[in-house]
Amino acid sequence: MTNKVKGYRVMIGKRQSDFSKLLNISEGNYRLKEQGKLEFKHSEIIKIMDELAKHDISISVEEVFFS
């Protein structure tokens, strides 16, 4: 399964380290999740969507994580 998290993360000017801190996980685990090698937990998806909303990005969870 692919996701578009990286594209949106870059769009709002954040680094992988920023998102790993947001999710309280290691940068290595975050990188694997962004690459689609590990799945994001439900709670992590919510935090990412909240962060995107703070930057006026209005998009569905399905579009970011499941398309």
Buried (B, 14 or more C-beta within 10 A) or exposed (E): EEBBBBEBBEEBEBEBEBBBEBBEBEBEEBBBBBEBEBEBEEEBBEBBBEBBEEEEEEEEEEEBBEE
